[in-house]
Amino acid sequence: MKTKLKIYQTIYVLFIFSFTSAYQVKSQEIPSKLYMAIELNDVICGYSEITLLDTLIDGNKLVTLCQNTFTNYFALGKDITQYLKFNYTIDPKTGNFIYHDSYQKQGTMELDAAVFVRENTLRIISSNEDEKIVPIPHDKVILPNTLFFKYLLDDFNTNNLKEKTYQVYGFKTGNFSQISYTKVEEKEVELGNAKYLALIFEESNPNTGLKTKLWIDKNTGIRLKMEYPNQMSIYLTDRSVKTKIKTGNWDEVFFVKTNVSIEDIHQISYMKVKGRLDAYPVVKIKDLNVPGQIFSGSIEGDKIAGVFEISHNNFSGKDAPAFPFDIHHYNFPEIYLQKEDLIEAEDPSIISAAKKITEGYDNLWEACCKLSEWVADNVDGSILDGSALDTFKSKKGLCGAQSRLMAALCRSVGIPARVVWGFLYTPEYGGSFGHHAWNEIFMGEAGWIPVDVTIHETDYVNSGHIRLGILHTHQTIINFEEMETIEFELKNSQ
């Protein structure tokens, strides 16, 4: 598939050159080369170099945007260097791309993809999955790029709107979703030794549950700055950024230190924890009060403050339903048997693997445990996120990626399963809590039973797991303020 993708890219590049009379700067107002700084926790850990060229195809004046991005950071005990390359061919009249390709390299992992606009469809070719055709909705849509926000300039400056929702194509999901913008203010900003009059927006993305702050230039519509709720920002600067790169530390975002040190986390049978944190997407009280966990406190918007008491009991498997599972005997949301974004439960390779792993088992719990053991034994921990199918193929992934694979394997053979998210006690930094995801499997009368394939708790979870909710979005963020462990118990000390 990767060879096929490169052939398509080569053909397209030749197509552009054959109709290009000359490459010139896109506009006198916008330089032909721009630089963006990437900052994490006030540390510049990367940059983007963007080149703009005027392009002529079939007599149509278009803009070619070429972006190279480099980042360097520390995460989960590893130094990681990431290289990204994006190319867009953009229609300046609409701001939409008519072609886009991307390349990502991180260690030994390489991924690439290309998107072709064909009348009412998008043709997507990637190195890690089959070719995909996505219909373009009939309503006005946004095919975005990383620099130009013409649609915001038209609606909020020219037409003086205060808020609007758009149908925007998402590169990660490969689908269209509703993205809302609200104008916050106008102000003068200085970036890269130049001054700009900026329009400032709040961007709300329902796929991630996140709200991002965006600055665009009121004159040209180019992105000046973006602030994310995970303490990362991207902003326009000058070429000297190349000499300022240091190592960003994602662990400072992922983890928060606490006041006790426990070496063997698998033995934690009870915890009482006082915490203050911000969580995206916003959770509800009912998400925090579930079997094995009690929360007393308050939730105000994305802010959670209170006390968690956790005591997860091990499920023995007694009276577990028969396998294959007869769904008609029980009441549960059937969505947890179906495919969804990033959980490809109907993929033939996942179905085949799950059937092989569970072959010969007639007890639902035993079948579930075999699937969780397979994921724990065959998928290595990594900072890579991705879908269930991505993780199945690469055999690497973050906790969220591994949990999506576990859910997909279960669902593919009729076992109801879902991914939940929250945070987990870890021995890192002498005792801390870190952002985490795991699974809950439906076991009939016993209800939803948690398992954690990432840390090899394939038939239980320890009581250092604090649940915030069911994972419905493509991304979650926790900003910890304080986590105090009030008391805890271990199995071997009881």
N, C-alpha and C positions, 0 to 999 in steps of 0.2 A: 504493500500500500504506500510506503514511503517513496519508493521509486516512481510509482504512478503519480504521486503528488508533485514530485520534482519535475516530471514531464509536463504536467499541466502548467506549472509556474513558468517553465522555460518557454512554452508556446505563448503564454500571455505576455511575457516580457518582449518576445520577438514581435508580437502583434502591436505593442505600444511603440517600439522603435520604428516599425515600418510606416507609422503614420505621424511620427513626431518630426516637425520641421526644425525645431531647436529647443534646447532646454534653457529656460530663463527663470529668473526669480519670480515667484508668484505675484508679488505686489511690492510697490515701493514702500508701503506702510509696514510690511512684515518682512524681516530679514530672511534670507534664504536658509539660514541655519540658526536654530534655537537650542537652548540648553535648559533642562529641568533638573533641580536637585531633589533627591529622595531622602527624607529625614525620618528617623525613628527615635522617639524619645529625645529629641533635640540633638541627635547625632546624624550627620550627613553620611549615609551608608551606601549611596548610589547616585546615579545620574542617568538622564536620557539625552541623547543627541538627536535632534530632529532636523532633517533636510527637506526643504520644500522646492518643488520644481513645477514649472508650467508644462503641461503635456497636451498634445493635440491628437485626438483619435476620431477618425471619420469626420473631420472638420469641427469636432466639438472641443472646446477649450476646457480642459480638466486640470486638476491639481494632483500631483503625486507627493505623498507624504511618506518618508522613510524614517523610521525611528529605531535607534539602537539603545538598549537599556542594560545597564550593569548594576548589580547590587551585591553587597558583601555583608553577611550577618552571621551571628552565632545563635543557634537554636537547638534545644534538646541535646546539649553536649557536643555539638558539631559546628565547625566553621563551614559555611556554605556560600559558594559563589554562584550567582545566577545570571544568565545572559538571555535577553529577550530581543527579538527583532520583529517589527511590525511594518508592513507596507500597505498603504491605502491608495487607491485611485478614487478621487472625490469629484463629484459634480458641484462646482461652486455656486450654482443657482439654488440648489436645495441643501447643500451641505452633506448629503448622503454619499456613502461610498458605493461604487459600482463593482469594485473588486477589493479583496483584502486577503493577505496571507500573514501568517505568524510562525515564528520559530522560537522554541524555548530549549535551553540547555541548562541542566543542573547536575553537576557531577557526571555520571555516565548516562544519565537519562536525557533523551532528546525527543521532543514532540514537535510536529508541525501540522499546519492546517491551512486551507484556502477556502474562501467563500466567493462564489460567482453569483452576481445578480442576473437573473434571466426572466425578464418580463414580470410575471406574478409569483416567482419562486426564488428561493435561495438554494444554490447547489453547494453543499458543504463536503469537502474531501479532507480527511485527516489521516495521520499515520497510525492512530490507535483504534479506529473504528471504521465501519463500512460507510460508503457514500450515503449522504442523507439529503433529502429534498424537503425544504420547509416552505409551506405556502406563505406568501406575504399577505397580511390582512388587507381588506379592501379600503379601510380607513387610512388616513395619512399616517405613515410610519417614519420612524427615525432609524437610519442605518448609520450609527455613530462612528466617530474616530476619536483619537486621543487629544486632539488640539482644538478643532473648530466647533463652536456651539452656535451656529448660525440661527438655528430655530429659536434659541433663547433670545438672541439679539433681535430677531424679527418680532417676536411676540411681546417681550417685556420692555424693549426700548422703543421700537417703532410703533407698536400697537398699545404700549403702556399697560400690559396686563400685570396682575399681582400674583396670580398662581395659575398653573395649568398642568394637566396630566397628558403624557405622551405614550404611545406604543413604541417601545424601544427594543431593538434586537440586542440580546445578550450573548456575548461570545462564549461565556462559560457554559451556559445552558443550551445554546443553540436554538432558542425560542424567543418569541416576543413577550414582553411583559409591560405592565403599566408603571411608569416612573413619573413621580410628581415633583414639581419645582415650585417653590414659594420665594418670591423676591423679599429679601431682608432689608437691604439698604444699598446706597451708592456711596462710595468713598474713594479718596485718592490713596493709592498705595505705591510704594517704591520697591521694585524688585530688579535685581541685576543692574543696579546703577541707572535705572530709568524709572520715570513716574508714569502711572496709568490711572485713569478714572475707571474704577471697577464697579460692575454690577455683582452683588453678592446674593447667593441663593442657598436655600436649604433643599437638598435633593433627598427624596424618600424612595427607597427601593423595597417593595414588598417581598421580593425573592430572598433578600438577605435580612430584612427587618432593620436595616441600618439607615441612619440619617447622616449625610455627608454635607460639608460646607464647601461651596464652589464659588470661586471668583472668576469672572470673565472680563476681558477688556471691552469697554463700552464702544470703542471706535471700530475694532476689528472682529470681535467675537471670539478671540483665541482664549484658551484657558490660561489664567495667570497663576492660580493656586487651587489646591484641593486639600481639605483637612478631613481625615477619617476618624471615627470614634475609637480606633485601636491605637491611637497615639502616633499615627503615621501621617505625614504631609508631603505633598509634591508641589513645587513652586518654580516659577520662571527665574532663571539666574543667568550667569555668563559662563564662558568656557573655563574660567578658573576653578569651577566646581570639580574638574577632573583631578586637581591636586589636593582636594580636601577630603577625599574618601577615607572613612574609618570603618570599623566593624560595628554594625548595629546589633543590639542584643534583644532578640525576641523573648528570651526567658524573663526579662524584666516585665514583659507584657503578659506572658503566659502564667507566671507564678507569683504568689505572694507568700512571704515568710509568715510562719505562725510560731507559737511559743513553746511547742513541745516537739521532741524528736522521737520518732518511732521507726525502727529499722525494718521490721517485718510487717509491712502494711497488710499482708494477707491475713494476719491474725486479728485485725481490728474488728471487734464484735459490737462496739457501742461507741458513739461519739456525741458530744454536746458542744456545739460551735456557735460562737457569736460573730456575726459578720455584717459588713457594710460594703456594698458593691453596686455597680451599674451593669445591667444585663440587656443585651440586644439579641433577639427580639424581646419585647416586653413580655413578662410572664404574669400569671395570675396566681392568686392564693391557692386555688384548687390544684395547680400544677406542683405546688410545693408540699401539699399535704396528701400523701399517698401511702399505701402500705409500706412499712419500714422507715417512714420519715414523717416527722411532725415539725411544722414551722409556726412560730409565734412571733409576730412583728408586723411590719408595714411594707406596702409596695406603693410608691408614688411615681408614676410614669415608669422610667427605666431604673429607678433607684430602689434597692431592696435593703432593709435593715431589720435585723431580728436574730432569733436563736433557732438553730436547726438541731433536732435530736434524731439521730439515725441509728437504727438497729435492724439490719437486714437478716432475716432468718433463712437458713439454707433450705431449699426445697428438696425433699428426698425422692421425688418422683412417684410417691404413693398415689394410687388412683389416677394417674395421668391418663388422658384419653388414648384411644387406640390410634395407631398410625397405619395407613393414611387417615387423616383427620376428617371427621364428618362435621362440617361446619353448620349443618342444620340443627344440631343439638344445642348450640350455644349462641349467645347474643354478644356480638362484638362488631366494631366497624370493619366492613369488608375491604376498606381501603388498605388495610394491613396485610391483604393477600394479593394486592395488585402491584403492577409496575408503577413507578413514578419517576420524576426527574432524579437522576443519579442513582436510582435503584432499579436496575434493568432485570426485573424478575422474570421476564419473558424471553430473555436472550437464550438461544439454543445451547450455547456452551455452558452457561450457568445451570440451566435445567439438567443437562447431561451430567455435569459434575455432581450436582446435589442428589440426583437419583442413584448414582453409583455409590456415593458416600453413605446413603441411608438404606441401601439395598439389604433386605433381610430383617429389618427392624419393624416390630409391630407395636411399639410403645412410643408415643409422641415425645416424651421427655428424652428417651434414649436416642431417638433420631435427632432431636435438637442438639443434644450434647455431642454427638458425632460430628455434626456440622460445625459447631463452635470449636471443637478440638482440631478439625481440619484447618480452619482459618488461623487459629493460634499457632499451629505447627508449620503452616506453609506460607504465611504472609509475614514479612519482616517489618519492623517499625521503621518509619521514615518520616521526613518532614513533608512528603508529597501528599497533597490532598487530591481527591478525584472521585469518580463514580465507582459503583460496585464493579462494573465491567473493566474500568481502568485498573482497579486494584487486583481483580482476578487475573488479568493478563500480566501485569508487572510483578505481582507477588510482593508489593511494597505499598506502604501507606500509613498516614496518620490514623489516630483513633477513629475519627469520623469516617474515613475511607474504609477502614476495616469493618466498622459497624454497619456501613451500607452494604458491604459484601455479605456479611452475615445475614442481614435482613433479606437480601435478594435470594440467597441460597434457600433460606427457610420458606419464603413465599413461593419460590418456584416449585416446591413439592407440597404446597398446601398447608404450611405451618404459619399461622399469623405471627408477624414479627414487626417491630418498629425500632427506630433509633431514638434514644433520649440523650439529652445533653445537660451539662452542669459542671461540677468540678470535683476533684479527687485529692485526697490527702496523699502526699508523696514524701519520700525521705530527702528529696533534693534540698540543698541549702540548709541542712540541719532541721528540716521540717517545714513543709509548705503545702499550699493548695494550688492546683493547676487546672486549667481549662481541660475538659474531657468529654468524651462521648462513649456510650455503650448501648446495649440492646435490652429490650424487654420482649419476652416470648409468651404468647398466650397459651395457658395450660388448663383450659376448661374451668372447672369449679375452683381451681387454685388461683385463677386470675393471671395477671401479668407477672412473670418471673424474670428478674434481671440477671444477665450474664455479661461478662466483660472479656471479649476475645483478645483485646490489645495487651492486657496484663496477665493473660492465661488463666483467668478465673472463668473457666468454661462451663461450670455448672452452679455458679453463685457469684455474688459480688461482696466484697468486704464493706464494712460500715463506715469507711472513709469516703464513700460515694455520696455526693449531695446533688440531688436531681433538681433541675430548674424547669424542665419541660420536655415535651415531645418535639423532635427536630422536624420542623416543617419548612425551614428556609435553607438556602444554600450556604449560609455563613452565619456564625454566631460570634459574639464578642462579649467578654467579661472584663470590666475594669474594676479590679479589686482596690478597695480603700483600706480595709482592715479585716483580718480573720484571726480571732482568738479562740483557741481550743480550751474550753472550760473543763471538760473531763473526758476520759476515754477508758475503754476496757479492752483487754486482749483475751482471745480464747484460751491460750495456754496459762493464763493467770487466774482463771475463774475456778 
